């Protein structure tokens, strides 16, 4: 893919900015892939080591070595929107019913 980008960079300088973006995106994608693979390998190695160790040492390892970033689920905290308190009075119900009847007649 970057050969095409290089060709564009040689053709015009205006497209060179888009070439840089393409290269940066490729680098970012590759880096993310390597980081994810590394975190998976790290998790697997730690799991294999913990099987061989006594429980108290395993517990100490858990306290010393934080889990890889991708192993922790991302929690999105959504706070409920404050809904206004609705108080149904006899007048409000009557107005609503009249409005529905008018709408039904139209």
N, C-alpha and C positions, 0 to 999 in steps of 0.2 A: 504494500500500500504506500509506503514512504517513497518508493521510486517515482510513483505518479506525482506525489507532492513535490519532489525535487524538480521534476520536469516543469511543473507549474511555476515553481520559484524562479527558474531560469527564464521563463517566458515573460512574466511581468512581476513587478515588485508589489503591485496591489494584491496579487494572490499569495504573495509570500506570507502575509499575516495569517491567512487561512492555512497555509502549509505549516506554519509554526503551531497553530492550534491542533492540527492533525497529529503532528509529532508529539506534542504535549499530551494529547489524549491517549496516544499509543503507549507512551511512557507511564502515564497514570494507570491505565488498564493493566499493564504488565506488573507494575508495582503492587497494585491491589491483589492481583492473582498470586504473586509471590508471598505477600503478607498472609493471605488466607491459607495458602498451603503450609506456610511456616507455623501458623497457629494450630493447624490441624496436626502437624507432625509433633509439635510441642505437647499438645494434649495427649496424643497417643503415647509418647515416650513417658510422660509423667504417670499416666495410667498404668503402664507396664511396670514402672519402677515401684509404684505404690503397692502393687500386688505382692511384691517380694519383701516389703518392709513391714515391721510391726505396726499395729494401729496407732500407737502413741507417736511414732516418728511420722507416719502419714498425716496425722493431725497437725504436727508442727510444720510439715511441708505445705499443707494447705494454708496455714497462717503466714508463712514466709513468701510463698510464690503466688502472686495474684493470677487469676485465670486470664487466658488471652482475651483480648477485646471482643472477638467474634463469638466467644462461647457464652457471653452474657447476653441474654435477650434484651433488646432495647425496649424500655418501657416508656410508653407515651402516656403522660398523665393528662387526662382530659377532665377539666373541672366542669361540673354541670353548670349550665347557664341558669342564672336566677330568673325564674319565671314569676311574673307578677301574680299575686294572690287574686284569684277571681272570686268575687262575692256575688252570688246570684240573689238578686232581690226580685220581688214579685213584678216590679215595673220592668226590669231588664228582661225577664222571661217573657212577659207580655209583648214587649217591643220585638223580641226575637221571633215570637210566633207570628206576629202581624207581618213582619218582614218576610218570613218564609211563605206565608199565604199569598202575599202580593207577588212574590217571585213565582209561585206556582201558577198564578192566574195569567201571568204575562207570557 
